[in-house]
Amino acid sequence: MKDRIIQAQRQILNDLAAHESMIGELYDLYAAMHPQSSSLWSALAKEEREHSSILTSLNKLLDNGSLFWNLGEFASTNVAEQLAVIHTALSWARGSKQSEFECLKTALQIESSLIDSKFYSVVTSEAKEFTYACQALSRATEKHFQQLKDKIVEKVEPRANSGYSWEED
């Protein structure tokens, strides 16, 4: 029984790591699409890859016998739904150039879905390392959300009354 629980928990961690890695890939595509804001996208992409590494490293806790609690609150279907959103965004980004506004909007939606899923606050463990990792990932996701939101505001305010179209980006 414990082996099945560990296997299910490992799958969720691996899916979350893949999720973060794919977000990093998407942000790399956005950096290439929009050189004027590539520093933002590249920094976000790097951090997403770091998040993936952190989540992958949590498998060691499972190997050492630690279990996670409240995973029932965060079913693997939640991750699958979010992975589907990112797959769609990646396909779209690979297929055509998107306006900077569209990239920002998509990224904001992705970061918001991570916050809304509450994985990093709902799931717990007796392992202190898990708690520290989740707190760091939660703070980083909130930071990404705020950075993207600030970028949208920065882009919108000077253009609000100018008749500017985001499609021109």
C-alpha positions, -999 to 999 in steps of 0.1 A, spaced: 0 0 0 27 25 10 45 17 -23 14 27 -43 11 59 -23 48 68 -29 44 60 -66 13 82 -69 31 110 -51 62 107 -72 40 110 -103 25 142 -91 60 156 -83 73 146 -117 43 161 -134 48 193 -116 85 193 -125 76 188 -161 50 216 -158 76 240 -145 101 229 -172 75 235 -200 68 269 -186 105 277 -189 105 265 -225 75 287 -232 92 318 -217 123 311 -237 102 312 -269 87 345 -257 122 359 -251 131 350 -287 99 366 -300 103 398 -281 139 409 -278 129 442 -261 117 423 -231 139 392 -234 156 399 -201 123 395 -183 114 363 -202 148 348 -199 150 354 -162 115 339 -157 125 309 -179 156 303 -158 137 304 -126 111 280 -139 139 255 -147 151 260 -111 116 252 -99 116 220 -119 149 210 -103 136 217 -68 105 196 -75 125 167 -89 148 168 -58 118 163 -36 117 127 -49 146 121 -25 122 127 4 100 100 -9 130 77 -13 138 84 24 103 74 35 87 108 39 52 111 26 31 141 16 -3 149 31 -34 164 15 -25 153 -20 -61 144 -24 -68 181 -24 -45 183 -54 -53 155 -78 -31 147 -108 -60 158 -130 -53 193 -119 -17 190 -132 -29 173 -164 -53 202 -171 -25 227 -165 -1 207 -187 -27 208 -215 -29 246 -213 9 249 -215 11 224 -244 -14 246 -263 6 277 -255 38 261 -266 22 249 -299 9 283 -305 42 300 -297 61 276 -320 36 282 -348 33 319 -349 46 352 -335 24 365 -308 20 401 -296 38 409 -264 4 415 -248 -8 380 -257 24 365 -243 20 384 -211 -17 375 -208 -9 337 -213 20 338 -188 -2 356 -163 -29 329 -167 -4 301 -162 12 317 -131 -23 324 -118 -33 288 -123 -3 277 -101 -14 301 -74 -51 290 -77 -41 253 -74 -26 261 -40 -4 230 -42 24 247 -24 2 256 6 -22 226 7 2 198 5 24 192 36 50 168 49 69 161 80 101 167 61 113 203 67 130 204 33 95 200 17 81 229 37 111 251 27 109 241 -9 71 248 -11 75 282 6 102 292 -19 82 280 -49 50 297 -36 69 330 -31 85 327 -66 52 320 -83 37 351 -66 67 371 -76 64 360 -113 27 368 -112 34 403 -99 63 409 -124 40 399 -153 12 421 -140 36 450 -136 48 445 -171 12 447 -184 6 479 -165 38 493 -177 28 486 -213 -8 497 -209 -5 530 -190 14 551 -216 -7 537 -245 -41 539 -228 -53 570 -246 -30 569 -277 -50 546 -299 -21 521 -298 -29 485 -308 -10 456 -290 -10 438 -323 17 463 -334 42 447 -309 
